[in-house]
Amino acid sequence: MTRRELERAVLAALAEQSPCYVVDLAAAIDEHPVAVETVCASLRDRGELRSIGYRRYDVTAAGRRQLVDGPDDGPI
């Protein structure tokens, strides 16, 4: 899975059920927890996720828009 695909998978999973712990999210999308944590941190820095305590994330309105609008053309 490419990074962009992983980001969309994380956003989609959290849009369905959030907040969610990284380990549960990783199991849901069948990816390694370290890879998911890295992507979550990046999405958090961009404002598409928010951190709720230790390794628990929730999708933001910006993250939901990203799912609807699709990825931008900028670098990731």
DODRENLUM-533739 format. One record per atom (N, C-alpha, C, CB): x, y, z. Coordinates in pm, whole numbers, plus 50000, padded with zeros to 5 digits. Glycine has a CB too. Layout:
# residues N
XYZ/...
//
This chain:
# residues 76
500854988350000/500005000050000/500905012450000/499034999950122/500615021749910/501385034149907/501015042850028/501135041949775/501805052950052/501525061850165/500175068750147/502635072350179/499905073450028/498615080250002/497455070550024/498585085849857/497595058149978/496555048050000/496375045150149/496895035049925/497495044550221/497425042050365/496735053750437/498835039950423/497035065850396/496375077550455/494875076950433/496945090450396/494465073750311/493025072850282/492375061450359/492785070850131/493075050250373/492545038950449/492355042750596/493475026750438/493315049950651/493215054450790/492035064050806/494535061250835/491935073850717/490835083450724/489485076450710/490985094150616/489385067250615/488125060050593/487735051750714/488225051150469/488705044850772/488415036550889/487975045151007/489645028150928/488645056351026/488275065251136/486955072351110/489375075451161/486615074650984/485325080850952/484185071450988/485265084550802/484435058450978/483415048451014/483315046451164/483725035250947/484465046151230/484465043551375/485615051251438/484585028451405/485275061651509/486305069051579/485735074851706/486895080151490/486545077551803/488005076151802/488425061551809/488615083851919/489695059351778/490215045751770/491705045751808/490015039851628/492115035151877/493525033451909/494285028651785/493695023352026/495555032251778/496395028651664/496415013451642/497815033751684/496545005651748/496614991051731/495314985551673/496924984251864/494184991051715/492894986551660/492724991051516/491734991751746/493165003151488/493115008451352/494005000151259/493545023151351/495204996851305/496124988751225/495514975051195/497464987051298/494874969051293/494234956051272/493074957251172/493714950351405/492324968051181/491174969951092/491584971450946/490384982151136/492734977650921/493164979750782/494314970550742/493584994250762/494664961450832/495684951250806/497044957350770/495224942050695/497494966550854/498804972750838/499544972350971/498674987350787/500854974350966/501664974051087/501374986451172/503174973251051/501264984951303/500964996351390/501965007951379/500914991751531/503225004951357/504215015751344/503935024151219/505655010051339/503605017551109/503275024750986/502025033251006/503065014850869/501035027751075/499795035051100/500055046851193/498725025651161/500855044951295/501185055951387/501895067351313/502085050851503/502805063951223/503525074051145/502555082051058/504595067451057/501655075050992/500665081750907/499715090250991/499875071450824/499295085051104/498405092651193/499075105551240/497995084151315/500345104951272/501065116851316/501115127251203/502495113251361/501345122651082/501375131650967/500005137950942/501845124050842/498965129750948/497605134850929/497225144551042/496595123150924/497685141751162/497435150751275/498125164151251/497935144351408/499355163751205/500105176151178/499435184551070/501535172851137/498735178050978/498015185050871/496605189050912/497965176450746/496195185151032/494875188951081/493745179851039/494565202551037/494065168250981/493035159050935/492635148851042/493515151750812/493475147451143/493155139251261/493475147451384/493955125651261/492875143651495/493265149551623/493575138151718/492155158851681/494545140551801/494975130651900/494105131952024/496485132551935/493645120452071/492835120052193/493555110552288/491335115252165/494425116152367/495175107652459/496285100052389/494245097852528/496715089552451/497865081952406/497505072652291/498465074052521/498025075552171/497855067452051/496395064652016/498575054452067/495565074452038/494145073452004/493805085551919/493235072652132/493135083351807/492885094051711/491415094751672/493735092151588/491035106851631/489695109651582/489845117751453/488825117351689/488965115351357/489035122751231/488395136551252/488315114851116/488945146551186/488425160251194/487555163151071/489585170651205/486945174751070/486155178950954/487055179750830/485475192550980/488285184450848/489235185150735/489545171250682/490535192250779/489665161550770/489905147750728/488725142050651/490195139050848/487525145150696/486325140550625/486235147050486/485045143850707/486585159850478/486595166650347/487615160150254/486915181650363/488755156350308/489795149950228/489265136950167/491055147050314/488465129650242/487875117250190/486895120150077/487165109650302/486105130650092/485095134149992/485735140249869/484065143750052/486645149749890/487255157149780/488375149549711/487775170249830/488975140149779/490115132949725/491405140049759/489985131449575/492515133449732/493815139149767/494115151449683/494915128849750/494855160749745/495305172349669/496495168249583/495685184149763/496945177349500/498055174249411/499405177249471/497905181749283/499425181949595/500675185449660/501415173149710/500425194749776/502675174849747/503465163549797/502985159149933/504945167249804/503235146649960/502885141050092/504135138450169/502055128050078/
//
